[in-house]
């Protein structure tokens, strides 16, 4: 997600290039290219959770986590996933 957003121009078109990405995505970020993602359930207080929260609100994401806990979903790298759009 970070790489696609970093490599996109203001019109949302991804352009070829090389280099390092210093983009930090957090709630309030305005996406130009990416409009959905498939991801797993991340650790609380992580930068990955901040990225996921940028698609919605932290409250909505934490509500999804609450439901996942109630339904005994598996978390982290080898756990269940969620689709966010």
N, C-alpha and C positions, 0 to 999 in steps of 0.2 A: 504494500500500500504506500509506504513512504517513498519507495523508489519511483513508482508510477506517478505519484503526485509531484515529486521533485523534477521528474523528466518531462512534465507537461507544461505547455505554454498556457497563457491566460485563456485561450479558447478551448482548453481541455484536450488538445492534441498532444500525444506523447511523441517526443522527438528523440532521435538517437544521440548518444553522447557517452562520455566516460568521465569518471571522477568520483569523488566521495559525496555522500549525501549528508547534509547537516540539518535536515528538516526535522522538527519536533512537532508532532501532531498531538493536540490536546483539545479538550472541550472548547468550542468556539471557533475551531479551525474551519475554514470554508473550502470544502473539497472542490477541485476543478475537474477531475477525471474519474476517480473512483466513486461509485454510487452504491456499492454493496461489498460485503466480504464474508468469507467463511472462516471462522476462527474457533479456537477452543476456549475453555473457561480459564482465565488467567488469575495469577495471584493478586490478592487485594493490594492496593498501594503500589502497583507496578506501572511502569510507563505503558505497557501493553494494554492495561485496563483503561488508561487515559485515552489511548488511541481508539479503543472500542467505544468509549463514552463520547468521543467526538462525533460519532454517527447518530447519537441520540442524546440522552442526558444521563448523568451519573445515576440519578434516581431510577430511571428505566432499566439501566443495565443491572443495578443492584437488585431490582425486583426480579429480573430474569435469573439472577444468581440465587435468590431466595427460592424461587420455583425449582431450580435445578437441584438445590439441596433437599427440598421436600420430596422430590421425585427420585432422589438418590442417583443423580447423574454423576459421572466420573469427571474429575477436574484435571487440569494441567495438560502436559504434552501428550499423554496417551489416553486421554479421557474423551468425553463426548464433545461435540462441536455445536456451534450455533451459526445460523445464517442471519446476517444483519443487512437490512436494506433501508 
